[in-house]
Amino acid sequence: MRAAVVPQNLKRRILKESLREDEQRDVAFRRIIRSVPKGKVSTYGKVAAAAGYPLYHRAVARLLRDAPLQGLPWQRIVGAGGEIKLRGEAAAEQRFRLGMEGVKFRGKRVNMEMYEHALRSWETLD
């Protein structure tokens, strides 16, 4: 399956918008992140898409990096393919927290076949 080609100007606009705070978008992201159960993971891109903002994976990363986490299970969000995108002590903490929840790794990546949570936006509505 071939990935869709996104025009360069659209990529730039989305990148620029994803760096701005947007409370409505962030609320949607938080709702999706909270729906990932203990012992499961999802990716930045799948959280963004399930929240109704496809291509806004960087905005999910920004939220988790900059916003007060307010009980969000931040450790359950990883990069595409199960890769921990954090560095240093933060990466070690994320791996530790996931391990405490029973998530297993293949080398440096989460075994996505076993631990990926299938997100469906309709399950996360209030």
N, CA, C and O of each residue as an XYZ file, in Angstrom:
504
protein
N       0.842     -1.174      0.000
C       0.000      0.000      0.000
C       0.890      1.241      0.000
O       1.829      1.347      0.789
N       0.589      2.146     -0.870
C       1.406      3.348     -1.016
C       0.794      4.498     -0.228
O      -0.417      4.716     -0.271
N       1.636      5.228      0.489
C       1.165      6.358      1.300
C       0.713      7.498      0.386
O       1.268      7.704     -0.693
N      -0.286      8.220      0.829
C      -0.780      9.366      0.078
C       0.280     10.462      0.060
O       0.986     10.677      1.045
N       0.377     11.137     -1.054
C       1.328     12.235     -1.183
C       0.652     13.517     -0.712
O      -0.423     13.871     -1.197
N       1.272     14.201      0.220
C       0.717     15.436      0.771
C       1.490     16.606      0.164
O       2.719     16.639      0.233
N       0.779     17.566     -0.430
C       1.483     18.723     -1.015
C       2.353     19.425      0.026
O       1.970     19.542      1.190
N       3.522     19.890     -0.403
C       4.498     20.505      0.498
C       3.917     21.702      1.251
O       4.180     21.860      2.443
N       3.127     22.553      0.575
C       2.568     23.728      1.261
C       1.579     23.311      2.356
O       1.466     23.991      3.376
N       0.867     22.201      2.152
C      -0.042     21.705      3.182
C       0.761     21.186      4.369
O       0.391     21.422      5.519
N       1.849     20.487      4.101
C       2.710     20.005      5.187
C       3.218     21.163      6.035
O       3.202     21.100      7.264
N       3.670     22.226      5.364
C       4.177     23.396      6.099
C       3.078     24.036      6.947
O       3.317     24.405      8.097
N       1.882     24.169      6.386
C       0.774     24.785      7.122
C       0.401     23.953      8.347
O       0.176     24.494      9.429
N       0.337     22.630      8.168
C      -0.001     21.751      9.287
C       1.078     21.817     10.361
O       0.764     21.871     11.550
N       2.341     21.812      9.955
C       3.433     21.912     10.923
C       3.324     23.211     11.714
O       3.459     23.210     12.937
N       3.085     24.298     11.027
C       2.958     25.603     11.691
C       1.772     25.615     12.661
O       1.893     26.089     13.791
N       0.627     25.089     12.212
C      -0.565     25.041     13.071
C      -0.370     24.103     14.253
O      -0.879     24.369     15.342
N       0.358     23.011     14.055
C       0.518     22.044     15.134
C       1.364     22.595     16.273
O       1.291     22.097     17.396
N       2.164     23.618     15.995
C       2.986     24.225     17.038
C       2.207     25.231     17.880
O       2.646     25.612     18.965
N       1.056     25.657     17.381
C       0.213     26.596     18.127
C      -0.691     25.844     19.087
O      -1.131     24.727     18.811
N      -0.958     26.476     20.216
C      -1.915     25.883     21.146
C      -3.309     26.000     20.560
O      -3.653     27.009     19.944
N      -4.110     24.956     20.757
C      -5.489     24.925     20.291
C      -6.249     24.085     21.304
O      -6.177     22.857     21.275
N      -6.972     24.736     22.192
C      -7.590     24.031     23.314
C      -8.582     22.967     22.851
O      -8.632     21.882     23.430
N      -9.364     23.257     21.829
C     -10.338     22.275     21.329
C      -9.618     21.024     20.805
O     -10.020     19.898     21.096
N      -8.572     21.236     20.044
C      -7.790     20.111     19.513
C      -7.138     19.334     20.655
O      -7.152     18.103     20.660
N      -6.563     20.058     21.627
C      -5.897     19.395     22.754
C      -6.875     18.593     23.604
O      -6.525     17.527     24.109
N      -8.091     19.091     23.766
C      -9.124     18.338     24.499
C      -9.416     17.028     23.771
O      -9.543     15.978     24.401
N      -9.521     17.092     22.453
C      -9.764     15.885     21.660
C      -8.597     14.905     21.812
O      -8.815     13.703     21.961
N      -7.371     15.407     21.774
C      -6.198     14.542     21.945
C      -6.211     13.891     23.326
O      -5.970     12.690     23.448
N      -6.490     14.675     24.362
C      -6.508     14.126     25.731
C      -7.544     13.008     25.855
O      -7.287     11.983     26.487
N      -8.708     13.210     25.250
C      -9.780     12.202     25.316
C      -9.304     10.893     24.683
O      -9.540      9.815     25.228
N      -8.645     10.986     23.550
C      -8.156      9.788     22.872
C      -7.043      9.129     23.692
O      -7.038      7.910     23.860
N      -6.111      9.922     24.196
C      -4.997      9.367     24.988
C      -5.543      8.634     26.216
O      -5.060      7.557     26.563
N      -6.535      9.210     26.861
C      -7.121      8.558     28.049
C      -7.819      7.249     27.701
O      -8.006      6.408     28.581
N      -8.206      7.055     26.451
C      -8.909      5.833     26.056
C      -7.962      4.646     25.851
O      -8.420      3.511     25.712
N      -6.655      4.893     25.832
C      -5.682      3.807     25.657
C      -5.555      3.088     26.999
O      -5.108      3.686     27.978
N      -5.945      1.807     27.059
C      -5.943      1.111     28.352
C      -4.547      0.730     28.829
O      -3.591      0.679     28.056
N      -4.466      0.469     30.107
C      -3.221      0.011     30.725
C      -2.744     -1.240     30.000
O      -3.531     -2.142     29.712
N      -1.439     -1.286     29.706
C      -0.873     -2.445     29.031
C      -0.973     -2.390     27.515
O      -0.622     -3.352     26.833
N      -1.450     -1.265     26.983
C      -1.562     -1.072     25.536
C      -0.898      0.243     25.168
O      -0.657      1.084     26.034
N      -0.603      0.424     23.891
C       0.002      1.660     23.400
C      -0.685      2.093     22.113
O      -1.405      1.321     21.481
N      -0.448      3.332     21.746
C      -0.840      3.839     20.441
C       0.258      4.790     19.978
O       1.215      5.051     20.707
N       0.110      5.302     18.763
C       1.132      6.194     18.221
C       0.623      7.627     18.176
O      -0.582      7.873     18.233
N       1.547      8.562     18.074
C       1.191      9.978     17.959
C       0.246     10.183     16.779
O      -0.761     10.882     16.895
N       0.574      9.576     15.651
C      -0.233      9.750     14.443
C      -1.628      9.167     14.564
O      -2.589      9.764     14.079
N      -1.757      8.017     15.201
C      -3.075      7.398     15.346
C      -3.930      8.150     16.351
O      -5.148      8.220     16.191
N      -3.315      8.714     17.382
C      -4.060      9.562     18.322
C      -4.612     10.774     17.577
O      -5.785     11.119     17.724
N      -3.763     11.419     16.779
C      -4.193     12.602     16.027
C      -5.345     12.263     15.086
O      -6.338     12.989     15.032
N      -5.215     11.168     14.347
C      -6.259     10.785     13.393
C      -7.570     10.441     14.099
O      -8.640     10.852     13.650
N      -7.497      9.691     15.200
C      -8.713      9.315     15.931
C      -9.415     10.529     16.526
O     -10.633     10.526     16.706
N      -8.636     11.569     16.830
C      -9.205     12.798     17.388
C      -9.794     13.694     16.301
O     -10.409     14.719     16.597
N      -9.604     13.304     15.050
C     -10.142     14.098     13.950
C      -9.152     15.066     13.338
O      -9.541     15.975     12.604
N      -7.878     14.880     13.632
C      -6.824     15.760     13.122
C      -5.717     14.944     12.455
O      -4.582     14.945     12.931
N      -6.032     14.250     11.364
C      -4.977     13.468     10.711
C      -3.824     14.379     10.298
O      -4.041     15.541      9.954
N      -2.643     13.873     10.331
C      -1.401     14.584     10.001
C      -0.925     15.523     11.110
O       0.063     16.232     10.918
N      -1.589     15.549     12.251
C      -1.204     16.436     13.348
C      -0.451     15.686     14.455
O      -0.590     16.018     15.632
N       0.338     14.685     14.083
C       1.086     13.923     15.082
C       2.037     14.808     15.880
O       2.289     14.547     17.056
N       2.567     15.853     15.249
C       3.470     16.753     15.987
C       2.714     17.546     17.053
O       3.291     17.902     18.080
N       1.443     17.824     16.822
C       0.646     18.529     17.827
C       0.413     17.630     19.043
O       0.367     18.116     20.173
N       0.267     16.330     18.819
C       0.145     15.389     19.943
C       1.447     15.393     20.740
O       1.423     15.434     21.970
N       2.572     15.351     20.047
C       3.874     15.391     20.725
C       4.034     16.691     21.498
O       4.524     16.681     22.628
N       3.626     17.814     20.905
C       3.715     19.109     21.584
C       2.879     19.106     22.856
O       3.335     19.570     23.900
N       1.659     18.585     22.773
C       0.793     18.524     23.950
C       1.464     17.727     25.062
O       1.511     18.175     26.208
N       1.976     16.564     24.733
C       2.588     15.718     25.758
C       3.887     16.302     26.294
O       4.266     16.027     27.433
N       4.563     17.092     25.497
C       5.824     17.705     25.931
C       5.580     18.947     26.779
O       6.258     19.148     27.786
N       4.611     19.793     26.380
C       4.472     21.123     26.966
C       3.353     21.275     27.992
O       3.469     22.084     28.913
N       2.289     20.524     27.849
C       1.119     20.723     28.709
C       1.284     19.972     30.023
O       1.976     18.956     30.081
N       0.641     20.479     31.086
C       0.604     19.685     32.316
C      -0.117     18.370     32.010
O      -1.186     18.382     31.400
N       0.442     17.263     32.416
C      -0.082     15.971     31.976
C      -1.377     15.573     32.660
O      -2.066     14.678     32.169
N      -1.735     16.196     33.764
C      -3.045     16.032     34.408
C      -3.560     14.599     34.377
O      -4.692     14.342     33.968
N      -2.721     13.677     34.812
C      -3.159     12.291     34.880
C      -3.219     11.579     33.542
O      -3.742     10.467     33.462
N      -2.701     12.188     32.495
C      -2.696     11.518     31.191
C      -1.706     10.356     31.210
O      -0.607     10.487     31.750
N      -2.084      9.231     30.629
C      -1.140      8.115     30.539
C      -0.173      8.325     29.368
O      -0.195      7.574     28.393
N       0.662      9.339     29.475
C       1.564      9.766     28.407
C       2.492      8.657     27.931
O       2.885      8.621     26.766
N       2.836      7.756     28.843
C       3.787      6.699     28.498
C       3.221      5.754     27.445
O       3.985      5.031     26.805
N       1.922      5.740     27.250
C       1.291      4.813     26.306
C       1.305      5.305     24.865
O       0.801      4.623     23.972
N       1.877      6.480     24.631
C       1.946      7.031     23.276
C       3.397      6.960     22.799
O       4.300      7.535     23.408
N       3.594      6.240     21.696
C       4.941      6.010     21.153
C       4.971      6.435     19.688
O       3.945      6.773     19.098
N       6.151      6.408     19.130
C       6.301      6.734     17.723
C       5.830      5.592     16.834
O       5.559      4.489     17.307
N       5.739      5.873     15.547
C       5.336      4.860     14.573
C       6.259      3.654     14.689
O       7.471      3.801     14.846
N       5.689      2.491     14.613
C       6.489      1.277     14.719
C       6.857      0.902     16.140
O       7.615     -0.043     16.355
N       6.324      1.641     17.127
C       6.563      1.304     18.521
C       7.812      1.892     19.128
O       8.219      1.491     20.218
N       8.420      2.825     18.451
C       9.668      3.417     18.924
C       9.403      4.491     19.977
O       8.520      5.333     19.809
N      10.171      4.455     21.054
C      10.118      5.525     22.047
C      10.878      6.709     21.470
O      12.057      6.595     21.135
N      10.201      7.841     21.355
C      10.793      9.021     20.725
C      11.502      9.924     21.727
O      12.260     10.810     21.330
N      11.269      9.714     23.001
C      11.924     10.524     24.021
C      13.388     10.139     24.111
O      13.797      9.099     23.595
N      14.167     10.969     24.758
C      15.598     10.719     24.905
C      15.992     10.699     26.382
O      15.298     11.252     27.236
N      17.099     10.062     26.654
C      17.689     10.094     27.986
C      16.810      9.516     29.077
O      16.212      8.452     28.918
N      16.740     10.245     30.201
C      15.992      9.772     31.366
C      14.506      9.643     31.079
O      13.847      8.745     31.602
N      13.971     10.540     30.244
C      12.545     10.477     29.905
C      12.227      9.183     29.154
O      11.186      8.570     29.388
N      13.114      8.769     28.259
C      12.921      7.519     27.513
C      12.983      6.328     28.463
O      12.186      5.395     28.353
N      13.932      6.364     29.395
C      14.063      5.277     30.369
C      12.817      5.199     31.242
O      12.340      4.107     31.551
N      12.287      6.359     31.641
C      11.069      6.362     32.461
C       9.879      5.812     31.685
O       9.078      5.050     32.228
N       9.761      6.198     30.405
C       8.647      5.696     29.604
C       8.741      4.172     29.462
O       7.745      3.467     29.627
N       9.912      3.684     29.163
C      10.099      2.235     29.023
C       9.785      1.524     30.345
O       9.134      0.479     30.349
N      10.246      2.090     31.465
C       9.979      1.511     32.779
C       8.476      1.463     33.066
O       7.946      0.439     33.499
N       7.797      2.593     32.817
C       6.356      2.652     33.076
C       5.596      1.636     32.217
O       4.690      0.960     32.705
N       5.965      1.532     30.948
C       5.307      0.560     30.074
C       5.590     -0.857     30.548
O       4.695     -1.702     30.537
N       6.821     -1.127     30.964
C       7.167     -2.441     31.492
C       6.349     -2.789     32.724
O       5.929     -3.933     32.894
N       6.124     -1.803     33.583
C       5.302     -2.014     34.787
C       3.854     -2.346     34.423
O       3.151     -2.998     35.195
N       3.418     -1.901     33.260
C       2.060     -2.206     32.789
C       2.001     -3.518     32.014
O       0.932     -3.928     31.562
N       3.162     -4.183     31.859
C       3.192     -5.470     31.186
C       3.520     -5.418     29.705
O       3.460     -6.441     29.022
N       3.868     -4.237     29.195
C       4.201     -4.093     27.775
C       5.616     -4.625     27.552
O       6.545     -4.274     28.280
N       5.764     -5.472     26.542
C       7.058     -6.063     26.206
C       7.634     -5.379     24.970
O       6.906     -4.866     24.121
N       8.952     -5.387     24.897
C       9.668     -4.753     23.794
C      10.391     -5.800     22.963
O      10.753     -6.870     23.453
N      10.590     -5.469     21.710
C      11.489     -6.209     20.815
C      12.650     -5.260     20.581
O      12.554     -4.344     19.764
N      13.733     -5.472     21.286
C      14.843     -4.528     21.211
C      14.411     -3.195     21.797
O      14.040     -3.116     22.968
N      14.459     -2.144     20.978
C      14.092     -0.808     21.451
C      12.649     -0.438     21.114
O      12.227      0.687     21.381
N      11.898     -1.352     20.540
C      10.533     -1.039     20.104
C       9.500     -1.889     20.842
O       9.748     -3.038     21.206
N       8.346     -1.282     21.044
C       7.210     -2.021     21.594
C       6.750     -3.014     20.534
O       6.731     -2.694     19.346
N       6.386     -4.197     20.954
C       5.818     -5.189     20.043
C       4.390     -4.731     19.703
O       3.441     -5.041     20.423
N       4.255     -3.988     18.596
C       2.972     -3.374     18.236
C       1.908     -4.412     17.879
O       0.717     -4.174     18.080
N       2.327     -5.548     17.359
C       1.347     -6.584     17.026
C       0.593     -7.042     18.272
O      -0.598     -7.348     18.210
N       1.287     -7.085     19.387
C       0.668     -7.542     20.633
C       0.040     -6.422     21.454
O      -0.988     -6.631     22.099
N       0.646     -5.235     21.437
C       0.268     -4.226     22.424
C      -0.405     -2.979     21.860
O      -0.789     -2.094     22.625
N      -0.556     -2.889     20.552
C      -1.194     -1.690     20.012
C      -2.701     -1.730     20.260
O      -3.364     -2.728     19.975
N      -3.220     -0.651     20.784
C      -4.652     -0.497     21.013
C      -5.278      0.081     19.748
O      -4.831      1.111     19.244
N      -6.295     -0.570     19.245
C      -6.988     -0.078     18.051
C      -7.905      1.074     18.464
O      -8.906      0.869     19.150
N      -7.555      2.265     18.044
C      -8.343      3.445     18.398
C      -9.525      3.596     17.459
O      -9.400      3.448     16.243
N     -10.668      3.891     18.045
C     -11.866      4.203     17.272
C     -12.475      5.423     17.917
O     -12.866      5.384     19.084
N     -12.557      6.492     17.181
C     -12.969      7.766     17.761
C     -14.355      7.683     18.410
O     -14.603      8.371     19.400
N     -15.253      6.866     17.884
C     -16.596      6.813     18.462
C     -16.619      6.198     19.852
O     -17.576      6.416     20.595
N     -15.593      5.434     20.226
C     -15.532      4.840     21.567
C     -15.166      5.881     22.625
O     -15.382      5.656     23.816
N     -14.627      6.988     22.209
C     -14.082      7.934     23.168
C     -14.985      9.145     23.386
O     -14.603     10.087     24.080
N     -16.175      9.126     22.802
C     -17.088     10.250     22.987
C     -17.684     10.221     24.370
O     -17.913      9.153     24.936
N     -17.936     11.399     24.916
C     -18.533     11.477     26.268
C     -19.997     11.105     26.225
O     -20.666     11.112     27.258
